[in-house]
Each structure stands twice: as structure tokens, then as C-alpha cells.
Amino acid sequence: LNGESFVKNISRNVSASGQLTWDTPIKGLSLIGKAGVTYWTKYDKAYRAETYFDENKTIGPSALNIWTANNTYTTFEALANYEKQIQKHYFKILAGTSVEQSSNKGLEGYRNTFPNNYLYELGSGDKSTASNNSSLEEYALQSFFGRVNYSFNDRYLLEANLRYDGSSRFLRENRWNLFPSFSAGWNIAREPFWEDFTKWVNVLKIRGSWGELGNQNTESLYPFYPTMSYTPKGGSWIVNDAKPNISGQPSLVSSFLTWERSRTWEVGLDFGAFNNRLTGSFGYYQRKTYDMVGPAPELPDVLGTAEPKTNNLDMTTKGWDLQISWRDVVNDFNYGVSLVLSDSKTIINKYPNPAKGLGKYYDGAVYGDIWGFETVGIASSQAEMDAHLAKADQSYCGSNWTAGDIMYADINGDGVVDEGEYTADNHGDLKIIGNSTPRYNFGLNFDFAYKGFDLKLFFQGTLKRDYM
């Protein structure tokens, strides 16, 4: 290596936040203001010197890349909080607004063919080999929200939330959406009739909730703008002693893109027994996701370009969560064990695929299903394979079948092993042979402590998942 090749990376992060609280003359009412800023900057410089294999052969030329970027993220939140206790009745009301903004800027320069391997600034190389690029991305989110809490004697618990969010990632008419949620709980262990059981079960709460949330995270910050590709000197022909610049037709975009919405209801049970040495909770939930941005529906080739993505997918997820733990102290010895176990299944409710083609979503499909042919074994001899092929022609799957090859099942009994029309209604001999969704995810924790010494063990995994 002649000269010096190097990579230099410099990153700096600065964060600051502050909060002001005013306890007003009105008892129980406080006003809170919060603000924060995070500034991040990065500088990358990479130089690759020419490499000599011998005196007459050079692999190069030398090249330099410089990239610098900075991001400024700011948040502001204004809150009004009011609390009131009237005998056994407790009220808490929260109202507020928040704004978050992000600005990300980048600048890049490139140049090669330097006079020697000791000059590595952009102004030192061959100007005809220089190129540059820059980027600017900005987005903002504004929210108005409120929450009301009520409890009676820590026995009956109610909560209601309301959010009104607006995102710059969507056009003005699709920018704002309203998201409500409600929850309720009943602490049975605080009831008079439970007093005789408190020494065994000291916490027993039934809870339920319903709510809607929105998702604004799109693949790009401006999914509603069509953009043309541009490549300097990207042409294949020489025009006036140079390759011309080229640009491409922008892909189609949807002007109707908006928030994805998830509505979830859940019922659950929380308990604590033996002076809270044994604790646990169980919840069953159902989440319906509406207007999800799914794969674009297939359109005729005469369109001439890729289909635009739209809010075209609805799905339902049903699942449950279980958490149980035991913790105790025996003299100087502390120990605990906890288990977390969960499972869920997702079904497609709506997607524009009336033919129910298996290559994409369709109404009624289970997310993650794997379609494939069923095997009836491996042929131990050529005679066994020939006998199988006489009943089930599997030339669709390959040729020159012989001993040691797999024999596939003719499920529909038509004498041919094939995929039919490759749809859910006519799938030939295909069947669902598995599902790629992780099932029965678990986490298992053990911890022990004795006179200043401690040991923690953690296991996690998935009990069932299929791969093709």
C-alpha cells in the first residue's frame, strides 16, 4: 500500500431539556411546561489510496468520500393537571398539547484521481471526477389530548383518554385524526366480602379496556409527492463527447394516504397472593387494524409503472399475555422467578385481491401461512418411484425422478401434482404446511442474592415457528 488509506468518523450529540411547574392558587391545579432539544451531528471522511501490485500495475485511482449530516429534534409540551379528593372519591383531569419537529440535513462530496496518495482534500483531485449531493428531511407532529381518571375507595377505577393528532406526513385533508380510549377496573380485594380471603389473596383486580391508536410512520417522509429519478452522466450514448444526464418518470403515489388505525379491546385479571410473594396477570386482547398500508393491488401491465401504495388492508390480531412471578426472602437469602408467555394470531379481513391469489394477502388468510406440497415419503427404489408417478404425475415439480427423490401427494386425486390456479379456491395439491409467525414467545428469569453476592439468569425464546 503506497500512501495512507483511512476512515475518520466523528459524532457529537447534545441534549437539553427543562420543565416549569406552577402550582396555581386554585387548589389541586398545576400548569406544566416542558421543552427539549437534541442536536446530533456526524462527519465521515474516507480516503482510499492507490494500491500497487508491482511497479507497472496500479489498482485505483485514489478516491475520497466526505459526508456530513446534522439533525435537530425539538419537543414542546404544555399541560394542565387538576386533582381533587372528595371523601372516597378521587378525580384527576389532564389536558395538554404537544409539538415535535425534526430537521435532518446532509451534504456529501466525492472525488477521485488525486496527484499523489498524500493529498486527500476535495479541492486537490481531478475536478472532472467530482460529484456532490445533499438532502433535507423535515417532519412535524402536533397533538391535543386529555385524560380523566376516577376512582372510588381504590375499588372502582375508570379512565378515559382522547387524542387529536396531526402529522405532516399526510396531505392537509388527511392529516388529522381523533383517537379515543377507555378503561375500567374492579379491585375485588378491597370489597368487604373479601376480607376473610385477604391473608391468602391480597390483590385481585378485573380490568377491561378499549382504545384506538394511530400510526403515522410511512416509508418516506413525503409519500404523497411523486419524485423523478436523476442520474448525472447516466446515459449509454456519447452526445457531444459526453454522456448525457438522464431522468426517469416518477412512480405513482396516492393522494389519499392517511393514518393507520388500530382498535384494541382487552380483558384481564391481576392478582397478588401470600403477601404479594406470588403475583401475576393474564390478559386476552383483540386488535383490529384498519387502513393499513398494504402491498399495492395488482393492476394491468398497460399502466406502465409500479402500482401506488394505499390504505387498503384490514386485519385482526387475537392473542393473550401471561405473567407470573414468585419472590421471597429467607433470612439473608433473596430469590425470585418469573415467567412471561404470550401468543397471537393475525387474520386478513380485507384486501383488494378478489381472485384470492396465493402470492399476496387475501380475505380470510392467516398471516404467515406457508403453502406447499405434501410429501408421501422418499422413494427407496426406482420401482417405487415409477409406481408413484403412474398414479401422480409430478413433472410440474421437476423431472428425472429416481430412487432417493421425494414423492409428492396428489391431494385432489386428479392424477397430477400441481398448483392449480394458485388461488385459495383452486390451489391444486397445495396445502397449508406451516406458519412463519412466532408462536408462544416466552421469557424466564431467575435471580438470587445472598450477603452481597447475586446471580441472575435470563432465558427467552419461541416455542413454535415454521420456516420454508
RODO-2510 file (C-alpha; in nm, 4 decimals, decimal comma):
residues 468
     n   res          X          Y          Z
     1     l     0,0000     0,0000     0,0000
     2     n     0,1561     0,3308    -0,1090
     3     g     0,0467     0,6282     0,0952
     4     e    -0,2247     0,6201     0,3593
     5     s    -0,5829     0,4922     0,3465
     6     f    -0,8065     0,5874     0,6347
     7     v    -1,1595     0,6272     0,7631
     8     k    -1,2446     0,9041     1,0084
     9     n    -1,5778     0,9195     1,1923
    10     i    -1,6781     1,1968     1,4314
    11     s    -2,0186     1,2096     1,6001
    12     r    -2,1481     1,4583     1,8553
    13     n    -2,4741     1,4532     2,0463
    14     v    -2,6075     1,7327     2,2635
    15     s    -2,9369     1,7067     2,4520
    16     a    -3,1100     1,9533     2,6798
    17     s    -3,4498     1,9564     2,8457
    18     g    -3,6329     2,1644     3,1001
    19     q    -3,9598     2,1786     3,2892
    20     l    -4,1508     2,4518     3,4684
    21     t    -4,4351     2,3770     3,7098
    22     w    -4,6725     2,6339     3,8570
    23     d    -4,8958     2,5322     4,1462
    24     t    -5,1740     2,7819     4,0904
    25     p    -5,3791     2,9454     4,3671
    26     i    -5,6584     2,7052     4,2742
    27     k    -5,6011     2,4055     4,4978
    28     g    -5,5151     2,0937     4,3013
    29     l    -5,4493     2,2783     3,9738
    30     s    -5,0979     2,2897     3,8331
    31     l    -4,9647     2,4074     3,4972
    32     i    -4,6614     2,2370     3,3478
    33     g    -4,4430     2,3330     3,0556
    34     k    -4,1788     2,1020     2,9098
    35     a    -3,9283     2,1623     2,6321
    36     g    -3,6411     1,9610     2,4929
    37     v    -3,3911     1,9699     2,2093
    38     t    -3,1498     1,7109     2,0763
    39     y    -2,8793     1,8093     1,8305
    40     w    -2,6825     1,5392     1,6532
    41     t    -2,4021     1,5911     1,4040
    42     k    -2,1807     1,3462     1,2176
    43     y    -1,8725     1,3816     0,9983
    44     d    -1,7345     1,0909     0,7933
    45     k    -1,4220     1,1057     0,5799
    46     a    -1,2890     0,8045     0,3889
    47     y    -0,9784     0,8055     0,1690
    48     r    -0,8586     0,5103    -0,0374
    49     a    -0,5027     0,5426    -0,1642
    50     e    -0,3897     0,3832    -0,4893
    51     t    -0,2700     0,0277    -0,4452
    52     y     0,0334    -0,1002    -0,6341
    53     f     0,0678    -0,4699    -0,7079
    54     d     0,4028    -0,4082    -0,8760
    55     e     0,5842    -0,1182    -1,0372
    56     n     0,3831    -0,1377    -1,3592
    57     k     0,0278    -0,2078    -1,2386
    58     t    -0,1898     0,0245    -1,0343
    59     i    -0,5367    -0,0533    -0,8947
    60     g    -0,7165     0,2719    -0,8307
    61     p    -0,7458     0,5545    -0,8738
    62     s    -0,7359     0,7005    -0,5250
    63     a    -1,0747     0,8273    -0,4063
    64     l    -1,2205     1,0434    -0,1311
    65     n    -1,5713     1,0487     0,0204
    66     i    -1,6849     1,3130     0,2693
    67     w    -2,0274     1,3091     0,4296
    68     t    -2,1627     1,5404     0,6936
    69     a    -2,5091     1,5477     0,8479
    70     n    -2,6924     1,7054     1,1363
    71     n    -3,0302     1,6519     1,2939
    72     t    -3,2244     1,8840     1,5211
    73     y    -3,5169     1,7342     1,7121
    74     t    -3,7282     1,9612     1,9323
    75     t    -4,0269     1,8901     2,1550
    76     f    -4,2663     2,1120     2,3461
    77     e    -4,5458     2,0123     2,5799
    78     a    -4,7950     2,2228     2,7783
    79     l    -5,0087     2,0511     3,0439
    80     a    -5,2837     2,1445     3,2852
    81     n    -5,3320     1,8964     3,5702
    82     y    -5,6143     1,9036     3,8251
    83     e    -5,6617     1,6638     4,1188
    84     k    -5,9484     1,6503     4,3688
    85     q    -6,0293     1,4177     4,6580
    86     i    -6,3857     1,4221     4,7935
    87     q    -6,4048     1,1682     5,0745
    88     k    -6,3674     0,8312     4,8982
    89     h    -6,3962     0,9827     4,5518
    90     y    -6,0792     1,0762     4,3651
    91     f    -6,0702     1,2763     4,0411
    92     k    -5,7796     1,3654     3,8146
    93     i    -5,8090     1,5646     3,4925
    94     l    -5,5269     1,6260     3,2465
    95     a    -5,5358     1,8399     2,9321
    96     g    -5,2498     1,9413     2,7104
    97     t    -5,0876     1,9873     2,3746
    98     s    -4,7531     1,8804     2,2321
    99     v    -4,5443     1,9551     1,9263
   100     e    -4,2436     1,7654     1,7943
   101     q    -4,0319     1,8664     1,4973
   102     s    -3,7348     1,7075     1,3266
   103     s    -3,4974     1,8533     1,0691
   104     n    -3,2273     1,6389     0,9115
   105     k    -2,9702     1,7830     0,6682
   106     g    -2,6933     1,6044     0,4812
   107     l    -2,4121     1,7064     0,2449
   108     e    -2,1856     1,4680     0,0540
   109     g    -1,8855     1,5158    -0,1719
   110     y    -1,6811     1,2693    -0,3792
   111     r    -1,3657     1,2988    -0,5907
   112     n    -1,1002     1,0608    -0,7267
   113     t    -0,7712     1,0664    -0,9199
   114     f    -0,5503     1,2689    -0,6862
   115     p    -0,1946     1,3770    -0,7830
   116     n    -0,0475     1,1507    -0,5155
   117     n    -0,1513     0,9485    -0,2104
   118     y    -0,0781     1,2276     0,0336
   119     l    -0,3386     1,4764    -0,0865
   120     y    -0,6869     1,3951     0,0350
   121     e    -0,8966     1,7102     0,0245
   122     l    -1,1862     1,7619    -0,2141
   123     g    -1,0096     2,0555    -0,3822
   124     s    -0,6961     1,8528    -0,4598
   125     g    -0,8239     1,5953    -0,7054
   126     d    -0,9322     1,5912    -1,0652
   127     k    -1,2264     1,8323    -1,0881
   128     s    -1,3793     1,6341    -1,3727
   129     t    -1,4278     1,3380    -1,1371
   130     a    -1,6048     1,5379    -0,8641
   131     s    -1,9669     1,4871    -0,7627
   132     n    -2,1815     1,6123    -0,4781
   133     n    -2,5176     1,5512    -0,3219
   134     s    -2,7325     1,6939    -0,0460
   135     s    -3,0505     1,6035     0,1397
   136     l    -3,3095     1,7728     0,3600
   137     e    -3,5870     1,5972     0,5517
   138     e    -3,8319     1,7601     0,7893
   139     y    -4,1473     1,6463     0,9634
   140     a    -4,3723     1,7638     1,2451
   141     l    -4,6407     1,6145     1,4675
   142     q    -4,8896     1,8156     1,6713
   143     s    -5,1243     1,6675     1,9292
   144     f    -5,4051     1,7791     2,1565
   145     f    -5,5023     1,5369     2,4307
   146     g    -5,6974     1,4940     2,7505
   147     r    -5,7415     1,2325     3,0215
   148     v    -5,9905     1,1831     3,3051
   149     n    -5,9298     0,9429     3,5955
   150     y    -6,1807     0,8463     3,8623
   151     s    -6,1591     0,6007     4,1497
   152     f    -6,3823     0,5197     4,4436
   153     n    -6,2054     0,3973     4,7561
   154     d    -5,9359     0,2408     4,5339
   155     r    -6,2022    -0,0121     4,4477
   156     y    -6,3603     0,1047     4,1227
   157     l    -6,1258     0,2588     3,8644
   158     l    -6,2176     0,4445     3,5456
   159     e    -6,0054     0,6220     3,2843
   160     a    -6,0923     0,7981     2,9563
   161     n    -5,8482     0,9430     2,7010
   162     l    -5,8923     1,1474     2,3875
   163     r    -5,6204     1,2446     2,1373
   164     y    -5,6340     1,4612     1,8272
   165     d    -5,3157     1,4188     1,6227
   166     g    -5,1966     1,5871     1,3062
   167     s    -4,8963     1,4713     1,1014
   168     s    -4,7043     1,6456     0,8243
   169     r    -4,6602     1,3082     0,6546
   170     f    -5,0072     1,3334     0,5001
   171     l    -5,1860     1,5889     0,2853
   172     r    -5,3891     1,8534     0,4665
   173     e    -5,7278     1,6859     0,4196
   174     n    -5,5931     1,3548     0,5580
   175     r    -5,3629     1,4989     0,8237
   176     w    -5,5754     1,4959     1,1413
   177     n    -5,7385     1,2078     1,3215
   178     l    -5,9173     1,1503     1,6533
   179     f    -5,8158     0,8604     1,8805
   180     p    -6,0223     0,7774     2,1928
   181     s    -5,9638     0,5120     2,4612
   182     f    -6,1364     0,3916     2,7784
   183     s    -6,0510     0,1529     3,0609
   184     a    -6,2104     0,0282     3,3817
   185     g    -6,1045    -0,1876     3,6731
   186     w    -6,2570    -0,3503     3,9789
   187     n    -6,0308    -0,4277     4,2748
   188     i    -6,2266    -0,7126     4,4289
   189     a    -5,9761    -0,7484     4,7128
   190     r    -6,0943    -0,4118     4,8518
   191     e    -6,4538    -0,5272     4,8874
   192     p    -6,5842    -0,6014     5,2407
   193     f    -6,6867    -0,9551     5,1442
   194     w    -6,3230    -1,0332     5,0558
   195     e    -6,1772    -0,9541     5,3985
   196     d    -6,1727    -1,3197     5,5055
   197     f    -5,9595    -1,4084     5,1993
   198     t    -5,7121    -1,1182     5,2150
   199     k    -5,4470    -1,3177     5,4026
   200     w    -5,4257    -1,5522     5,1039
   201     v    -5,5133    -1,3241     4,8074
   202     n    -5,4458    -0,9602     4,8850
   203     v    -5,4777    -0,8263     4,5285
   204     l    -5,7469    -0,9331     4,2843
   205     k    -5,8406    -0,6937     4,0082
   206     i    -6,0532    -0,7401     3,6978
   207     r    -5,9852    -0,4908     3,4202
   208     g    -6,1045    -0,4094     3,0720
   209     s    -6,0106    -0,1541     2,8088
   210     w    -6,0941    -0,0322     2,4609
   211     g    -5,8917     0,2139     2,2598
   212     e    -5,7827     0,3362     1,9219
   213     l    -5,4304     0,4430     1,8261
   214     g    -5,2821     0,5776     1,5045
   215     n    -4,9618     0,5029     1,3180
   216     q    -4,8048     0,7760     1,1040
   217     n    -4,4739     0,6021     1,0233
   218     t    -4,4560     0,5821     0,6459
   219     e    -4,1673     0,4518     0,4339
   220     s    -4,0734     0,8078     0,3390
   221     l    -4,1483     1,1429     0,4988
   222     y    -4,3315     1,2689     0,1896
   223     p    -4,5160     0,9689     0,0443
   224     f    -4,7679     1,1911    -0,1374
   225     y    -4,5059     1,3622    -0,3612
   226     p    -4,4039     1,1942    -0,6885
   227     t    -4,0292     1,2260    -0,7429
   228     m    -3,8289     1,1882    -1,0623
   229     s    -3,5024     0,9990    -1,0589
   230     y    -3,1974     1,1881    -1,1868
   231     t    -2,8572     1,0438    -1,2810
   232     p    -2,5776     1,2787    -1,3960
   233     k    -2,3935     1,1401    -1,6994
   234     g    -2,6067     0,8287    -1,6768
   235     g    -2,6796     0,7915    -2,0464
   236     s    -2,5499     0,4995    -2,2511
   237     w    -2,4669     0,7042    -2,5631
   238     i    -2,1998     0,9679    -2,6211
   239     v    -2,3521     1,3044    -2,7176
   240     n    -2,1194     1,5983    -2,7849
   241     d    -1,8272     1,3995    -2,6419
   242     a    -2,0073     1,3319    -2,3114
   243     k    -2,2701     1,1048    -2,1669
   244     p    -2,5967     1,2963    -2,1165
   245     n    -2,7802     1,3303    -1,7893
   246     i    -3,0920     1,1157    -1,7609
   247     s    -3,4088     1,1279    -1,5541
   248     g    -3,6933     0,8827    -1,5059
   249     q    -4,0687     0,9030    -1,4889
   250     p    -4,1840     0,9258    -1,1233
   251     s    -4,3720     0,6333    -0,9756
   252     l    -4,7382     0,6746    -0,8942
   253     v    -4,8365     0,7928    -0,5468
   254     s    -5,1689     0,8007    -0,3667
   255     s    -5,3075     1,1359    -0,2534
   256     f    -5,5373     0,9545    -0,0095
   257     l    -5,2716     0,8113     0,2228
   258     t    -5,3641     0,8681     0,5846
   259     w    -5,3234     0,7254     0,9352
   260     e    -5,3294     0,3549     1,0037
   261     r    -5,5748     0,2945     1,2904
   262     s    -5,5690     0,0120     1,5452
   263     r    -5,8690    -0,0557     1,7704
   264     t    -5,7952    -0,2846     2,0617
   265     w    -6,0089    -0,4265     2,3389
   266     e    -5,8692    -0,6299     2,6262
   267     v    -5,9928    -0,8035     2,9375
   268     g    -5,7574    -0,9123     3,2097
   269     l    -5,7008    -1,0284     3,5645
   270     d    -5,4264    -0,9154     3,8063
   271     f    -5,3605    -1,0901     4,1356
   272     g    -5,1261    -1,0954     4,4313
   273     a    -5,1207    -1,3733     4,6896
   274     f    -4,9355    -1,4629     5,0081
   275     n    -4,8439    -1,1044     5,0887
   276     n    -4,7539    -1,0402     4,7226
   277     r    -4,4913    -1,3113     4,7094
   278     l    -4,6936    -1,4643     4,4269
   279     t    -4,8087    -1,2122     4,1646
   280     g    -4,9393    -1,2454     3,8153
   281     s    -5,1619    -1,1147     3,5398
   282     f    -5,3446    -1,2538     3,2404
   283     g    -5,4913    -1,0595     2,9509
   284     y    -5,6799    -1,1534     2,6367
   285     y    -5,6952    -0,8954     2,3584
   286     q    -5,8264    -0,8429     2,0090
   287     r    -5,6800    -0,5750     1,7854
   288     k    -5,8359    -0,4678     1,4564
   289     t    -5,6081    -0,2661     1,2290
   290     y    -5,7844    -0,0508     0,9718
   291     d    -5,6486     0,1347     0,6699
   292     m    -5,3089    -0,0317     0,6940
   293     v    -5,0712     0,0493     0,4087
   294     g    -5,0503    -0,2894     0,2418
   295     p    -4,8893    -0,4156    -0,0776
   296     a    -5,0298    -0,2413    -0,3830
   297     p    -5,3042    -0,4339    -0,5649
   298     e    -5,2062    -0,5769    -0,8995
   299     l    -5,3071    -0,3612    -1,1952
   300     p    -5,2853    -0,4330    -1,5733
   301     d    -4,9413    -0,4019    -1,7338
   302     v    -5,0774    -0,1281    -1,9613
   303     l    -5,0372     0,1030    -1,6593
   304     g    -4,6675     0,1152    -1,7441
   305     t    -4,5341     0,1696    -1,3913
   306     a    -4,5472     0,0324    -1,0385
   307     e    -4,8776     0,0481    -0,8528
   308     p    -4,9098     0,3114    -0,5776
   309     k    -4,9376     0,2027    -0,2158
   310     t    -5,2643     0,2901    -0,0429
   311     n    -5,4501     0,2290     0,2847
   312     n    -5,6039    -0,0924     0,1570
   313     l    -5,5547    -0,3562     0,4276
   314     d    -5,7621    -0,4504     0,7341
   315     m    -5,6535    -0,7269     0,9714
   316     t    -5,7460    -0,8705     1,3103
   317     t    -5,4996    -0,9987     1,5699
   318     k    -5,6165    -1,2117     1,8616
   319     g    -5,3807    -1,3009     2,1417
   320     w    -5,3102    -1,3321     2,5104
   321     d    -5,0355    -1,2473     2,7595
   322     l    -4,9498    -1,4273     3,0823
   323     q    -4,7087    -1,3111     3,3510
   324     i    -4,6493    -1,4893     3,6805
   325     s    -4,3737    -1,4490     3,9385
   326     w    -4,2697    -1,5647     4,2850
   327     r    -4,0392    -1,3629     4,5095
   328     d    -3,9399    -1,4362     4,8688
   329     v    -3,6787    -1,3691     5,1364
   330     v    -3,5448    -1,6420     5,3645
   331     n    -3,3088    -1,4912     5,6242
   332     d    -3,0201    -1,3475     5,4183
   333     f    -3,1232    -1,5276     5,1010
   334     n    -3,3359    -1,3447     4,8384
   335     y    -3,4670    -1,5223     4,5339
   336     g    -3,7231    -1,4791     4,2611
   337     v    -3,8504    -1,6442     3,9454
   338     s    -4,0801    -1,5020     3,6792
   339     l    -4,2346    -1,6279     3,3566
   340     v    -4,3754    -1,4247     3,0679
   341     l    -4,5633    -1,6115     2,7945
   342     s    -4,7621    -1,4704     2,5017
   343     d    -4,9236    -1,5816     2,1787
   344     s    -5,1165    -1,4205     1,8935
   345     k    -5,2649    -1,4943     1,5527
   346     t    -5,3455    -1,2487     1,2723
   347     i    -5,6177    -1,2875     1,0085
   348     i    -5,6568    -1,0692     0,6985
   349     n    -6,0072    -0,9188     0,6902
   350     k    -5,9947    -0,7067     0,3763
   351     y    -5,7554    -0,6693     0,0851
   352     p    -5,8246    -0,5952    -0,2855
   353     n    -5,7459    -0,9430    -0,4162
   354     p    -6,0819    -1,0808    -0,5338
   355     a    -5,9181    -1,3763    -0,7098
   356     k    -5,7532    -1,4730    -0,3775
   357     g    -5,4163    -1,5307    -0,5411
   358     l    -5,1746    -1,7023    -0,3034
   359     g    -4,8848    -1,4728    -0,3852
   360     k    -5,0261    -1,1939    -0,1651
   361     y    -5,2884    -1,1191     0,1001
   362     y    -5,6498    -1,2226     0,0518
   363     d    -5,9650    -1,2055     0,2626
   364     g    -5,9614    -1,4733     0,5314
   365     a    -5,5905    -1,5558     0,5024
   366     v    -5,3911    -1,6239     0,8176
   367     y    -5,0839    -1,4031     0,8251
   368     g    -4,7669    -1,6096     0,7837
   369     d    -4,9288    -1,9212     0,6341
   370     i    -4,6892    -2,1312     0,4236
   371     w    -4,8351    -2,3141     0,1247
   372     g    -4,6534    -2,6167    -0,0130
   373     f    -4,6852    -2,9722    -0,1422
   374     e    -4,7292    -3,2611     0,0979
   375     t    -4,4790    -3,5442     0,0777
   376     v    -4,5629    -3,9124     0,0969
   377     g    -4,2042    -4,0192     0,1559
   378     i    -3,8765    -4,0768    -0,0230
   379     a    -3,8623    -4,3424    -0,2935
   380     s    -3,6393    -4,6297    -0,1789
   381     s    -3,6140    -4,7739    -0,5311
   382     q    -3,6805    -4,6812    -0,8922
   383     a    -3,9707    -4,9238    -0,8964
   384     e    -4,1337    -4,7435    -0,6051
   385     m    -4,0902    -4,4072    -0,7765
   386     d    -4,2287    -4,5401    -1,1060
   387     a    -4,5316    -4,6804    -0,9253
   388     h    -4,5908    -4,3426    -0,7601
   389     l    -4,5523    -4,1492    -1,0879
   390     a    -4,8050    -4,3809    -1,2532
   391     k    -5,0650    -4,2520    -1,0042
   392     a    -4,9416    -3,8939    -0,9549
   393     d    -4,7607    -3,7143    -1,2363
   394     q    -4,5309    -3,4682    -1,0555
   395     s    -4,3491    -3,3326    -1,3627
   396     y    -4,4740    -2,9895    -1,2563
   397     c    -4,2198    -3,0076    -0,9712
   398     g    -3,9254    -3,1381    -1,1738
   399     s    -3,8036    -3,4191    -1,3952
   400     n    -3,5836    -3,7307    -1,3971
   401     w    -3,7367    -3,8598    -1,0745
   402     t    -3,5486    -4,1575    -0,9349
   403     a    -3,4733    -4,3501    -0,6164
   404     g    -3,3899    -4,1169    -0,3284
   405     d    -3,6217    -3,8410    -0,4555
   406     i    -3,9310    -3,7106    -0,2770
   407     m    -4,2757    -3,8321    -0,3772
   408     y    -4,5467    -3,5642    -0,3575
   409     a    -4,9098    -3,6290    -0,2704
   410     d    -5,1895    -3,5933    -0,5262
   411     i    -5,4306    -3,4434    -0,2747
   412     n    -5,7184    -3,3650    -0,5112
   413     g    -5,6939    -3,7031    -0,6860
   414     d    -5,6734    -3,5733    -1,0450
   415     g    -5,3571    -3,7722    -1,1217
   416     v    -5,1368    -3,4628    -1,1475
   417     v    -4,9421    -3,2820    -0,8758
   418     d    -4,9658    -2,9094    -0,9467
   419     e    -5,0674    -2,5709    -0,8033
   420     g    -5,3990    -2,5433    -0,9883
   421     e    -5,4733    -2,1758    -1,0467
   422     y    -5,2595    -2,0813    -0,7433
   423     t    -5,5568    -1,9307    -0,5619
   424     a    -5,7196    -2,0032    -0,2262
   425     d    -6,0225    -2,1505    -0,4059
   426     n    -5,8250    -2,3518    -0,6625
   427     h    -5,4853    -2,4419    -0,5230
   428     g    -5,4469    -2,7854    -0,6800
   429     d    -5,2429    -3,0053    -0,4491
   430     l    -5,1012    -2,7232    -0,2407
   431     k    -5,1931    -2,7123     0,1266
   432     i    -5,1006    -2,5067     0,4291
   433     i    -4,7954    -2,6865     0,5679
   434     g    -4,6931    -2,4342     0,8349
   435     n    -4,6899    -2,0755     0,9533
   436     s    -4,3903    -1,8447     0,9863
   437     t    -4,5385    -1,6350     1,2702
   438     p    -4,3513    -1,6808     1,6006
   439     r    -4,5859    -1,8551     1,8464
   440     y    -4,5667    -1,8897     2,2239
   441     n    -4,2905    -1,6378     2,2886
   442     f    -4,1555    -1,6671     2,6410
   443     g    -3,9126    -1,5132     2,8848
   444     l    -3,7914    -1,6839     3,2012
   445     n    -3,5992    -1,5023     3,4759
   446     f    -3,4197    -1,6309     3,7848
   447     d    -3,2402    -1,4124     4,0368
   448     f    -3,0661    -1,4971     4,3621
   449     a    -2,8879    -1,2813     4,6207
   450     y    -2,7005    -1,3746     4,9368
   451     k    -2,4958    -1,1378     5,1533
   452     g    -2,3844    -0,9092     4,8717
   453     f    -2,3480    -1,1804     4,6088
   454     d    -2,6109    -1,2045     4,3353
   455     l    -2,6800    -1,4175     4,0314
   456     k    -2,9280    -1,3534     3,7512
   457     l    -3,0293    -1,5927     3,4735
   458     f    -3,2457    -1,4978     3,1776
   459     f    -3,3874    -1,7202     2,9057
   460     q    -3,6075    -1,6212     2,6138
   461     g    -3,7309    -1,7956     2,3055
   462     t    -4,0085    -1,9040     2,0739
   463     l    -4,1730    -2,2418     2,1212
   464     k    -4,3128    -2,2764     1,7672
   465     r    -4,2246    -2,1309     1,4306
   466     d    -4,2112    -2,2801     1,0814
   467     y    -3,9693    -2,1987     0,8017
   468     m    -3,9869    -2,2878     0,4352
***
